[in-house]
Amino acid sequence: MSAVEAVANNGADLKNKNEIDVKIASIDKVFVVDTGADCNLISKAFFEEVQNKIDLSNYSRCDKYFRTANNGNLNIVGLIDLPLE
C-alpha cells in the first residue's frame, strides 16, 4: 500500500474524524486524510525523521503552491510516494 504525500515546511497537529493510524518506516503516526484532495501532506520534520529509513528514489522537488482552507500558503518542498506498513 502507498500514499502520495507532499512534504510541507509546516505541520499541524489536527484532530478530527478523518484520522487514520499508519506506520511508515516502522514509525507509528496518525494521519488526517483529506479524501477530496489530490494528495495528503506530511510535515518537513516527519520527512526528515524517516528520510534515512525509506527509499528516496521517487522523491522530487516541487514547484507547486498549495492554499489552505483559510487562503494561507503552504511552502511545499517536495513530493514522495511513501510505503505504508
Secondary structure, 3 states (H helix, E strand, C coil): CEEEEEEECCCCCCCCCCEEEEEECCEEEEEECCCCCCCEEEEHHHHHHHCCCCCCCCCEECCCCEECCCCCEECEEEEEEEECC
